[in-house]
């Protein structure tokens, strides 16, 4: 009896939990517990998770969109007799602003800040929209009397100015830097820098015709000449001296305060123009058309600057 009683006591002693000793002071233990709690992943925000999912569904249809630099970065909205300004994400770009639009098929709908997750930056939006442009929008590179032009879908062509991959390949093809301008929304004109003496005055004359043509929608960029420098892989605006050829010195980016809101207010949706759906020839240069097939920009002018 005594033996089994002693065995029972030993077993009860073994079953008792051992007290854990710590070399940390009570204050240090409290700090350790607090640090462990802070390192735990926070509970996901259901509203932010829903916004992220909606943005991922929307993102394949997002594209860059140029607007005048003094365009207010919001959409005006009237409700209950009062006006509410809906903020829009945008990026200054020299003498214009880059907004972001959803291509709905029949129109453009401006992207609102409330639709962008906190984890998506403006540079993320720019990279995403330019990637969509490169993958989905068709264009052609054509030879002309003044140099070369890029045409295609008139709603998107001007945004190819932002696609440095295109200019890198073209500079490689021409083995030269490129002088580029965007006179109207549906066209980009460029010449190799080594041909600037002959081509630049002609390209300037064509730009003036396009800008003053009432049938064409004027592009919001001011008449700026850009230089794509192939070695630096940079697109820079360059200074142009009056009655002379453009110099290589970069023109500093113009600063425009955000409170300059004298521009035309944006509408939530913008109707699209007719599209040229010709298949792009992957940087194949389409040769100049025969003289009888050339499109003259102005019936009253001679055909020297025809496209």
Residue pairs with C-beta under 8 A, 6 or more apart in sequence:
22 29
24 32
48 117
48 118
51 115
51 117
52 117
52 119
54 115
55 115
55 116
55 117
55 120
58 102
58 111
58 115
59 128
59 132
60 132
61 102
61 103
61 104
61 132
62 100
62 101
62 102
62 103
62 111
62 125
62 128
62 129
62 132
63 100
63 101
63 102
63 103
63 108
63 129
63 132
63 133
63 137
63 156
63 159
64 98
64 99
64 100
64 101
64 126
64 129
64 130
64 133
64 159
64 162
65 98
65 99
65 100
65 101
65 108
65 110
65 159
66 93
66 96
66 97
66 98
66 99
66 158
66 159
66 185
66 219
66 220
66 221
67 90
67 96
67 97
67 98
67 99
67 220
67 263
67 266
68 96
68 97
68 220
68 263
68 264
69 92
69 94
69 95
69 96
69 97
69 220
69 254
69 256
69 260
69 263
70 256
70 260
70 261
70 262
70 263
71 90
71 97
71 99
71 220
71 263
71 264
71 265
71 266
72 85
72 261
72 263
72 265
72 266
73 87
73 88
73 89
73 90
73 97
73 258
74 85
74 86
74 87
74 88
74 266
75 85
75 86
75 88
75 110
75 112
75 265
75 266
75 267
75 268
76 83
76 84
76 85
76 86
76 265
77 83
77 84
77 85
77 86
78 84
86 112
86 113
86 114
87 112
87 113
87 114
88 99
88 100
88 110
88 111
88 112
88 113
88 266
89 99
89 100
89 111
89 113
89 116
89 122
89 125
90 97
90 98
90 99
90 100
91 97
91 98
91 122
91 126
92 98
92 253
92 256
93 162
94 221
94 224
94 237
94 253
94 254
95 221
95 222
95 224
95 254
96 220
96 221
96 222
98 126
98 162
99 110
99 111
99 266
100 110
100 111
100 125
100 129
101 108
101 109
101 110
101 111
101 270
102 108
102 109
102 110
102 111
103 155
103 272
104 269
106 271
106 272
107 269
107 270
107 271
107 272
108 155
108 269
108 270
108 272
109 268
109 269
110 266
110 268
110 269
110 270
111 125
116 125
126 162
129 159
130 159
130 162
130 163
133 156
133 159
133 160
133 162
133 163
134 163
134 165
134 166
137 152
137 153
137 156
137 160
138 152
138 153
138 276
138 277
138 278
138 279
138 280
139 150
139 151
139 152
139 153
139 157
139 160
139 280
140 150
140 151
140 152
140 278
140 280
140 281
140 286
141 148
141 149
141 150
141 170
141 281
141 283
141 284
141 285
141 286
142 148
142 149
142 150
142 151
142 285
142 286
142 288
142 307
143 285
143 286
143 287
143 288
144 189
144 206
144 288
144 306
144 307
145 202
145 288
145 304
145 305
145 306
145 307
146 189
146 191
146 199
146 202
146 203
146 205
146 206
146 305
147 189
147 190
147 191
147 192
147 195
147 199
147 202
147 203
148 189
148 190
148 191
148 285
149 187
149 188
149 189
149 190
149 307
150 157
150 160
150 187
150 188
150 190
151 157
151 186
151 187
151 276
152 276
152 278
152 280
153 275
153 276
153 277
154 185
154 186
154 217
154 273
154 274
154 275
154 276
155 185
155 272
155 273
155 275
157 185
157 186
157 187
157 188
158 182
158 184
158 185
158 186
158 187
158 188
158 219
158 221
160 166
160 188
161 180
161 182
161 188
161 226
161 235
164 228
164 233
164 235
166 283
167 178
167 180
167 228
167 235
168 228
168 230
168 233
169 283
170 178
170 190
170 228
170 283
171 177
171 178
171 228
171 230
172 230
173 283
173 285
174 192
176 192
176 193
176 194
176 230
177 192
177 193
177 227
177 228
177 229
177 230
178 190
178 191
178 192
178 193
178 227
178 228
178 230
179 190
179 191
179 192
179 193
179 196
179 200
179 203
179 225
179 226
179 227
179 238
179 246
180 188
180 189
180 190
180 225
180 226
180 227
180 228
180 235
181 188
181 189
181 190
181 203
181 207
181 223
181 224
181 225
181 226
182 188
182 189
182 219
182 221
182 224
183 189
183 206
183 207
183 210
183 211
183 219
183 223
184 210
184 211
184 213
184 216
184 217
184 218
184 219
185 216
185 217
185 218
185 219
186 216
186 217
186 273
187 210
189 203
189 206
189 207
191 199
191 200
191 203
192 199
193 227
196 245
196 246
197 245
200 245
200 246
202 304
202 305
205 305
206 297
206 305
206 307
207 223
209 297
209 298
209 301
209 305
210 216
210 297
211 218
211 223
213 297
213 298
217 273
224 237
224 251
225 237
225 238
225 240
225 246
226 235
226 236
226 237
226 238
227 235
227 236
227 237
227 238
227 246
227 248
227 250
228 234
228 235
229 235
229 236
236 250
236 251
237 250
237 251
237 253
238 246
238 247
238 248
238 249
238 250
238 251
239 246
239 247
239 249
239 250
239 251
240 246
240 247
241 247
288 294
291 303
294 303
294 306
294 307
295 306
295 307
296 303
296 306
297 305
297 306
297 307
